Amino acid sequence: MKRLLYAIMISVLLPVCLFGQGKSGFMTGRVRDTEGRPVAGAIVTDGFTHSETDQNGNFRFESPYPERVHFVSVRIPAGYR
């Protein structure tokens, strides 16, 4: 399970893009498991706001403080295998 979580975190952190000016921006990315399959229903947060991944593992949300984002957290849906 630790390996799966590690792989998911890496796959989320690498494609994360922050766009915006001023005090807001958008965060987008994709959550995948260790085999590259999308993880639907995962909750992704930057500590200020959150989003749920769609059936393709994609997420997007507006972050009110993109200049302060130092981490992204992913919560895997219950029962995911």
C-alpha atoms as one frame of an Amber mdcrd trajectory, in Angstrom:
protein
   0.000   0.000   0.000   2.883   2.339   0.780   4.306   1.717  -2.689   0.922
   2.485  -4.277   0.579   5.734  -2.349   4.134   6.729  -3.264   3.474   6.073
  -6.960   0.259   8.067  -6.847   1.937  11.015  -5.173   4.712  11.041  -7.774
   2.229  10.839 -10.646   0.271  13.752  -9.182   3.199  15.998  -8.360   4.941
  15.704 -11.709   2.129  16.886 -13.985   0.793  19.582 -11.667   0.664  22.933
 -13.404  -0.052  26.227 -11.739  -1.388  29.054 -13.868  -2.516  32.458 -12.784
  -1.675  35.918 -11.786  -2.146  37.615  -8.492  -3.585  35.547  -5.699  -5.322
  32.741  -7.561  -4.434  30.069 -10.065  -5.522  26.680 -11.288  -4.046  23.340
 -10.357  -4.555  20.425 -12.735  -3.226  16.901 -12.954  -4.015  13.209 -13.123
  -3.946  10.521 -10.430  -2.820   7.053 -11.544  -1.972   3.839  -9.711   1.327
   1.956  -9.973   0.144   0.249 -13.168  -0.778   3.547 -14.830  -4.545   3.118
 -14.472  -6.556   6.245 -13.593  -7.897   6.503 -10.046 -11.479   7.825 -10.127
 -12.980   9.422  -7.026  -9.683  10.365  -5.336  -9.692  13.610  -3.359  -6.790
  15.931  -4.233  -6.009  18.948  -2.046  -3.371  21.651  -1.811  -4.252  22.453
   1.796  -6.575  25.299   0.836  -9.122  23.722  -1.502  -9.810  20.325  -3.048
 -11.191  18.445  -6.044 -12.376  14.920  -6.814 -10.881  13.068  -9.773 -13.134
  12.112 -12.678 -13.362   8.639 -14.270 -10.077   9.321 -16.105  -8.258  10.340
 -12.911  -8.146  14.028 -13.923  -8.597  16.872 -11.461  -8.696  20.657 -11.653
  -9.363  23.278  -9.044  -8.720  26.923  -8.378  -6.161  27.530  -5.686  -6.497
  30.840  -3.841  -2.793  30.895  -2.912  -0.799  29.129  -5.665   2.434  30.798
  -4.558   2.105  28.997  -1.196   1.521  25.484  -2.527   4.356  23.264  -1.304
   2.543  19.932  -1.291  -0.398  18.106  -2.774  -2.275  15.449  -0.823  -4.288
  12.598  -2.348  -6.897  10.541  -0.508  -7.683   7.261  -2.279 -11.357   6.239
  -2.337 -12.397   3.509   0.108 -12.208   0.042  -1.409  -9.828   1.010  -4.232
  -7.631  -1.882  -5.386
